[in-house]
Amino acid sequence: MNISNHINSWIPAFAGMTEYLAANEAVDCDHPSIISLAKKLSTGLDSDEAIAKICFEFVRDEIDHSGDVQAEVTTYKASEVLAYKTGWCYAKSHLLAALLRANKIPAGLCYQRLSQADKGPPYSLHGLNAIYLKDYGWYRVDARGNKTGVNAQFVPPKEQLAFEIQDENEGDFKTIYEAPLKEVAEALQCNVDYKAMVQNLPDKILYEKER
């Protein structure tokens, strides 16, 4: 369990918030299904923290992690994740960002580089989110889905993520992205099912300047 108090150490890719509220190819927060669900989830809630929490818990708990269930489809766009009810961690982060942006809450995409076997190579990227909360600033959450050994929660101001950084080749990318990394977008668009995706998980060397 990774718990951190250094919320505002994350670096936005841009100075303003506009990009973290806008739709793009992967985070299609302007899709009718996304808008409808965002409105449904936020009904009766009057704070960004409460809305962010319910959106996070929906994506974490109601959308299958494609690796866990060995899904026969690989989703990319947020609306696809919602339609098929499954997504790899990256795609689930696209859905969470879309639901938050549809509710006018700034949200971005974050990445970690982690060992696929929890120790040593091979390594791959892991996708999660940063949410801008009025009372706290940027706050990271991980909606990949809980299971034995994974207990990610929404408990600001502390971060409780899915995985700990365990060796020198693992680490957090400090940038908050408005759209997915090229490596992630290509992997989700080119690998059509579980077998293909698990053999081609995206990776990117984490240079010192990105830590």
C-alpha positions as CSV (number, residue, x, y, z in Angstrom):
1,M,0.0,0.0,0.0
2,N,1.5,3.3,-1.1
3,I,0.5,6.2,1.2
4,S,1.9,9.6,0.5
5,N,1.3,13.2,1.8
6,H,3.3,15.0,-1.0
7,I,0.2,15.8,-3.0
8,N,1.4,18.9,-4.8
9,S,4.7,17.4,-6.0
10,W,3.0,16.4,-9.2
11,I,3.7,18.6,-12.2
12,P,0.9,19.6,-14.6
13,A,1.8,19.4,-18.2
14,F,0.4,22.9,-18.7
15,A,0.1,26.0,-16.5
16,G,-3.7,26.3,-16.8
17,M,-6.6,23.9,-16.1
18,T,-8.3,24.1,-19.5
19,E,-6.6,20.9,-20.9
20,Y,-7.7,18.9,-17.8
21,L,-11.3,19.7,-18.5
22,A,-11.3,19.2,-22.3
23,A,-12.3,16.2,-24.3
24,N,-9.8,14.3,-26.5
25,E,-9.7,11.1,-28.4
26,A,-9.1,8.8,-25.3
27,V,-10.9,11.0,-22.7
28,D,-14.1,11.6,-24.6
29,C,-15.9,13.3,-21.8
30,D,-18.3,14.9,-24.4
31,H,-19.7,11.4,-25.3
32,P,-23.5,11.2,-24.4
33,S,-22.9,8.0,-22.3
34,I,-20.2,9.7,-20.3
35,I,-22.2,12.8,-19.8
36,S,-25.3,10.8,-18.7
37,L,-23.4,8.7,-16.2
38,A,-21.4,11.7,-14.8
39,K,-24.7,13.5,-14.1
40,K,-26.2,10.4,-12.5
41,L,-23.3,9.8,-10.2
42,S,-23.1,13.4,-9.1
43,T,-26.8,13.8,-8.4
44,G,-27.4,15.2,-4.9
45,L,-23.7,15.8,-4.3
46,D,-22.5,19.3,-3.7
47,S,-18.7,19.1,-3.4
48,D,-15.9,18.2,-5.8
49,E,-14.5,15.8,-3.2
50,A,-17.8,13.8,-2.9
51,I,-18.2,13.7,-6.7
52,A,-14.6,12.6,-7.3
53,K,-15.0,9.8,-4.7
54,I,-18.1,8.3,-6.2
55,C,-16.7,8.5,-9.7
56,F,-13.5,6.9,-8.5
57,E,-15.3,4.1,-6.7
58,F,-17.5,3.4,-9.7
59,V,-14.5,3.0,-12.1
60,R,-12.6,1.0,-9.5
61,D,-15.4,-1.4,-8.5
62,E,-17.8,-1.6,-11.5
63,I,-15.4,-1.8,-14.4
64,D,-13.4,-5.0,-14.7
65,H,-9.6,-4.8,-15.0
66,S,-9.0,-6.5,-18.4
67,G,-5.9,-8.3,-17.2
68,D,-7.7,-9.7,-14.2
69,V,-10.5,-11.1,-16.2
70,Q,-8.5,-11.8,-19.4
71,A,-10.9,-9.8,-21.5
72,E,-11.4,-10.6,-25.1
73,V,-11.6,-7.0,-26.0
74,T,-9.1,-4.1,-25.5
75,T,-10.8,-0.8,-24.8
76,Y,-9.2,2.6,-25.4
77,K,-11.7,5.4,-25.3
78,A,-13.5,6.2,-22.1
79,S,-16.9,5.6,-23.8
80,E,-15.6,2.1,-24.9
81,V,-14.5,1.2,-21.4
82,L,-18.0,2.1,-20.2
83,A,-19.7,0.2,-23.0
84,Y,-17.8,-3.0,-22.5
85,K,-17.4,-2.6,-18.7
86,T,-13.7,-3.5,-18.9
87,G,-10.4,-1.8,-19.4
88,W,-6.7,-2.1,-18.6
89,C,-5.5,0.3,-15.9
90,Y,-4.7,2.9,-18.6
91,A,-8.2,2.7,-20.1
92,K,-9.8,2.8,-16.7
93,S,-7.9,6.0,-16.0
94,H,-9.3,7.4,-19.3
95,L,-12.9,6.7,-18.0
96,L,-12.3,8.2,-14.6
97,A,-10.8,11.3,-16.2
98,A,-13.8,11.6,-18.5
99,L,-16.4,11.3,-15.7
100,L,-14.6,13.9,-13.7
101,R,-14.1,16.3,-16.6
102,A,-17.8,15.9,-17.5
103,N,-18.5,17.0,-13.9
104,K,-16.2,20.0,-14.3
105,I,-13.5,18.6,-12.1
106,P,-10.0,18.9,-13.5
107,A,-8.4,15.5,-14.0
108,G,-5.3,14.2,-15.7
109,L,-3.5,10.9,-16.4
110,C,-0.4,9.7,-14.4
111,Y,2.0,6.8,-14.9
112,Q,4.2,4.6,-12.9
113,R,6.9,2.2,-14.2
114,L,6.6,-1.0,-12.4
115,S,7.9,-4.6,-12.5
116,Q,5.4,-7.0,-14.0
117,A,6.5,-9.7,-11.6
118,D,6.9,-7.3,-8.5
119,K,10.7,-7.7,-8.7
120,G,13.0,-7.1,-11.6
121,P,12.4,-7.2,-15.3
122,P,10.3,-7.1,-17.4
123,Y,8.9,-3.6,-16.6
124,S,5.8,-1.8,-17.9
125,L,3.8,1.3,-17.4
126,H,0.9,1.5,-15.0
127,G,-1.9,4.0,-15.5
128,L,-3.6,6.1,-12.8
129,N,-5.1,9.5,-12.3
130,A,-4.5,12.9,-10.7
131,I,-7.6,14.9,-9.6
132,Y,-7.5,18.6,-8.8
133,L,-9.5,19.1,-5.5
134,K,-10.2,22.6,-4.3
135,D,-9.2,21.8,-0.7
136,Y,-6.0,19.8,-1.5
137,G,-4.7,20.5,-4.9
138,W,-3.6,17.6,-7.2
139,Y,-4.4,14.3,-5.6
140,R,-3.5,10.9,-7.2
141,V,-5.9,7.9,-7.2
142,D,-5.6,4.4,-8.7
143,A,-8.9,2.9,-10.0
144,R,-7.3,-0.2,-11.5
145,G,-9.5,-2.4,-9.3
146,N,-8.8,-4.0,-5.9
147,K,-8.0,-7.6,-5.4
148,T,-5.9,-9.7,-2.9
149,G,-2.8,-7.5,-2.2
150,V,-4.3,-4.4,-3.8
151,N,-6.2,-1.9,-1.7
152,A,-6.5,1.5,-3.4
153,Q,-8.7,4.0,-1.7
154,F,-9.9,7.6,-2.0
155,V,-8.8,9.1,1.4
156,P,-7.5,12.7,0.8
157,P,-5.2,14.2,1.8
158,K,-3.3,10.9,1.9
159,E,-2.7,8.9,-1.3
160,Q,-3.5,5.2,-1.0
161,L,-2.5,3.7,-4.4
162,A,-2.4,0.1,-5.7
163,F,1.3,-0.5,-5.8
164,E,4.5,0.5,-4.0
165,I,7.7,1.5,-5.8
166,Q,10.1,-1.3,-4.9
167,D,13.4,-1.0,-6.9
168,E,15.5,1.6,-8.7
169,N,14.1,0.8,-12.1
170,E,10.5,1.5,-10.9
171,G,9.2,5.0,-10.2
172,D,6.6,7.7,-10.6
173,F,6.4,9.9,-13.6
174,K,5.9,13.3,-12.0
175,T,4.0,14.9,-15.0
176,I,0.2,15.0,-15.1
177,Y,-0.8,14.4,-18.7
178,E,-4.0,15.6,-20.3
179,A,-3.9,12.8,-22.9
180,P,-2.3,9.3,-22.8
181,L,1.3,8.8,-23.6
182,K,2.0,7.7,-27.1
183,E,3.3,4.3,-25.9
184,V,0.0,3.7,-24.1
185,A,-2.3,4.9,-26.9
186,E,-0.5,2.6,-29.4
187,A,-0.6,-0.4,-27.2
188,L,-4.3,-0.1,-26.5
189,Q,-5.1,0.5,-30.2
190,C,-2.9,-2.2,-31.7
191,N,-3.4,-5.1,-29.3
192,V,-7.0,-6.3,-29.7
193,D,-7.3,-8.9,-26.9
194,Y,-5.8,-10.1,-23.6
195,K,-3.2,-12.4,-25.2
196,A,-1.9,-9.7,-27.5
197,M,-1.9,-7.0,-24.8
198,V,-0.2,-9.0,-22.1
199,Q,2.7,-9.7,-24.5
200,N,3.0,-6.1,-25.5
201,L,2.4,-4.0,-22.4
202,P,3.7,-0.4,-22.9
203,D,7.0,0.6,-21.3
204,K,9.0,3.8,-21.1
205,I,12.3,4.3,-19.4
206,L,12.0,6.6,-16.4
207,Y,14.8,9.2,-16.7
208,E,16.0,11.1,-13.6
209,K,14.4,14.3,-14.8
210,E,11.0,12.7,-14.9
211,R,11.1,11.3,-11.4
